[in-house]
Amino acid sequence: MTLKAAIVGTGAVAHLHAEALAADPRVDLVAVANRGARRREEFADRWAVPGRHETLDSLLDGEDLDLVILCTPPELHREQTLAACAAGVHVLCEKPPALSLTELDEMQAAADAAGIAFGMVFQQRTGTAAAHVRSLLDSGELGRPLLAQCQTLWLRQDDYYAVDWRGTWDGEGGGTTFGHGIHQMDLLAHLLGDWAEVDARLWRLAREIEMEDASTAIIRFDNGVVATAVSSVLSPRETSYLRIDTELATIEVEHLYGHDRGSWRVTPARGVDPERARTWELPEDDEPSGHIPLVRAFVDAVAAGQPLPDLLTHARRPLELVAAIYASATHGRSVTPEVLDADERFTTGLRAEVTDLRPGAAGPASSASGRE
Ligand SMILES: NC(=O)c1ccc[n+]([C@@H]2O[C@H](COP(=O)([O-])OP(=O)(O)OC[C@H]3O[C@@H](n4cnc5c(N)ncnc54)[C@H](O)[C@@H]3O)[C@@H](O)[C@H]2O)c1
């Protein structure tokens, strides 16, 4: 039986989903919904989609669907997920899945009650190389992981923030940490597990936006790893970089928006037996990270009626990390999961204190005094 899919929000990222659906013979893209007619028609023409709707309600009323992929702005993800749950349609939701932990918990509870699959897009977890590195770490083969670095150094200029929902707390829900850094921090946490403590600052160094354009954080993980994480939209040589030093090896991945075998490097420590190090080499039959393996994993689970794999779940963890960074920057102290859970300001939203260092801004002294 062919599954019937729809995409809501036919903007930039929707094309990656359409491409992934087109690559999968078990699923047909039968309909789209988009608020603006021009983008809707252009998208539907390009991907030969017959059903065309202005709203999600009209889509859910008018089509017989198995699954819907939400590619709308973040502020809509909650209400649209709840509507799909009520209609009994499985949901794959673009990142960030929700604007707060409370929203995410509500969405997950609605999906569980309706018995539908609720998958979330964090595509950096996918790809053969990431799976290989994760199994090396999990098996203990590389010794104890000790130290990590996580960098999302991207460049977003004024044109990027010209879209009406960007650059505001209401539209985007958070700054570059939430919108961009979350991907690489998600991969870090996918490899290292749960976090234990976060110490962070948020900075506004150049952009005319309400939120931070850079953040710096120290993250301690449950397994004892200490990581530094930097997110930025100010970096002309753009890179996404992760490095984990274990007792026996350094693992690195450097890429921009997606990685493959060539992006990863495993460097053995001096003295490691070369025969042993050879077993750590990345598999030859490489599949890059991206929306194709992620959508395939979602369709696999829906088609088989199986629970979603952890490639598509555990969205709470990256969202917790971001919320903890925002809470720490605001309160001026380190944040543990227990402290975060009790902090309603950062479980229900992310509006945080940002230190503004732009020329002519209030400056570090007065901004810093904004920290509680
Ligand atoms: N996983 C990734 O790598 C990745 C990359 C880019 C964007 N994203 C995420 O995908 C989402 C969309 O981002 P984008 O860059 O494609 O945005 P976009 O602005 O290009 O597209 C959003 C589309 O949603 C439509 N829309 C708005 N309100 C609607 C409504 N009520 N009903 C139906 N359609 C509506 C808009 O008309 C627009 O066409 C965001 O959550 C973003 O963070 C993820």
The ligand as an SDF file (V2000), in Angstrom:
LIG
                    3D

 44 48  0  0  0  0  0  0  0  0999 V2000
   16.2340   21.0440    9.0030 N   0  0  0  0  0  0  0  0  0  0  0  0
   16.8020   22.0500    8.3680 C   0  0  0  0  0  0  0  0  0  0  0  0
   17.9530   21.9710    7.9380 O   0  0  0  0  0  0  0  0  0  0  0  0
   16.0350   23.3220    8.1470 C   0  0  0  0  0  0  0  0  0  0  0  0
   16.4860   24.2540    7.1960 C   0  0  0  0  0  0  0  0  0  0  0  0
   15.7330   25.4260    6.9910 C   0  0  0  0  0  0  0  0  0  0  0  0
   14.5720   25.6350    7.7370 C   0  0  0  0  0  0  0  0  0  0  0  0
   14.1750   24.7150    8.6580 N   0  0  0  0  0  0  0  0  0  0  0  0
   12.9450   24.9280    9.4510 C   0  0  0  0  0  0  0  0  0  0  0  0
   11.8240   24.7080    8.6010 O   0  0  0  0  0  0  0  0  0  0  0  0
   10.7740   25.6130    8.9430 C   0  0  0  0  0  0  0  0  0  0  0  0
   10.4270   26.4770    7.7210 C   0  0  0  0  0  0  0  0  0  0  0  0
   11.5830   27.1840    7.3250 O   0  0  0  0  0  0  0  0  0  0  0  0
   11.7560   27.7630    5.8460 P   0  0  0  0  0  0  0  0  0  0  0  0
   13.1110   28.3470    5.8020 O   0  0  0  0  0  0  0  0  0  0  0  0
   11.3490   26.7460    4.8630 O   0  0  0  0  0  0  0  0  0  0  0  0
   10.6700   28.9600    5.9130 O   0  0  0  0  0  0  0  0  0  0  0  0
    9.9870   29.7280    4.6910 P   0  0  0  0  0  0  0  0  0  0  0  0
    9.5570   31.0450    5.2280 O   0  0  0  0  0  0  0  0  0  0  0  0
   10.8220   29.6510    3.4550 O   0  0  0  0  0  0  0  0  0  0  0  0
    8.6730   28.8140    4.4030 O   0  0  0  0  0  0  0  0  0  0  0  0
    7.5690   28.7430    5.3010 C   0  0  0  0  0  0  0  0  0  0  0  0
    6.3030   28.6130    4.4590 C   0  0  0  0  0  0  0  0  0  0  0  0
    5.1830   28.4200    5.3440 O   0  0  0  0  0  0  0  0  0  0  0  0
    4.0760   29.1380    4.7970 C   0  0  0  0  0  0  0  0  0  0  0  0
    3.1000   29.4000    5.8510 N   0  0  0  0  0  0  0  0  0  0  0  0
    3.1670   30.3360    6.8340 C   0  0  0  0  0  0  0  0  0  0  0  0
    2.0760   30.2540    7.6160 N   0  0  0  0  0  0  0  0  0  0  0  0
    1.3240   29.2530    7.1180 C   0  0  0  0  0  0  0  0  0  0  0  0
    0.0830   28.6870    7.5050 C   0  0  0  0  0  0  0  0  0  0  0  0
   -0.5840   29.1410    8.5680 N   0  0  0  0  0  0  0  0  0  0  0  0
   -0.3960   27.6510    6.7790 N   0  0  0  0  0  0  0  0  0  0  0  0
    0.2650   27.1890    5.6960 C   0  0  0  0  0  0  0  0  0  0  0  0
    1.4470   27.6970    5.2800 N   0  0  0  0  0  0  0  0  0  0  0  0
    1.9590   28.7120    5.9930 C   0  0  0  0  0  0  0  0  0  0  0  0
    4.6930   30.3940    4.2290 C   0  0  0  0  0  0  0  0  0  0  0  0
    3.8240   30.9750    3.2670 O   0  0  0  0  0  0  0  0  0  0  0  0
    6.0010   29.8570    3.6240 C   0  0  0  0  0  0  0  0  0  0  0  0
    5.8320   29.4910    2.2620 O   0  0  0  0  0  0  0  0  0  0  0  0
   11.2880   26.4220   10.1400 C   0  0  0  0  0  0  0  0  0  0  0  0
   10.8650   25.7890   11.3290 O   0  0  0  0  0  0  0  0  0  0  0  0
   12.7960   26.3320    9.9980 C   0  0  0  0  0  0  0  0  0  0  0  0
   13.4920   26.4800   11.2190 O   0  0  0  0  0  0  0  0  0  0  0  0
   14.8740   23.5740    8.8610 C   0  0  0  0  0  0  0  0  0  0  0  0
  1  2  1  0
  2  3  2  0
  2  4  1  0
  4  5  1  0
  4 44  2  0
  5  6  2  0
  6  7  1  0
  7  8  2  0
  8  9  1  0
  8 44  1  0
  9 10  1  0
  9 42  1  0
 10 11  1  0
 11 12  1  0
 11 40  1  0
 12 13  1  0
 13 14  1  0
 14 15  2  0
 14 16  1  0
 14 17  1  0
 17 18  1  0
 18 19  2  0
 18 20  1  0
 18 21  1  0
 21 22  1  0
 22 23  1  0
 23 24  1  0
 23 38  1  0
 24 25  1  0
 25 26  1  0
 25 36  1  0
 26 27  1  0
 26 35  1  0
 27 28  2  0
 28 29  1  0
 29 30  1  0
 29 35  2  0
 30 31  1  0
 30 32  2  0
 32 33  1  0
 33 34  2  0
 34 35  1  0
 36 37  1  0
 36 38  1  0
 38 39  1  0
 40 41  1  0
 40 42  1  0
 42 43  1  0
M  CHG  2   8   1  16  -1
M  END
$$$$
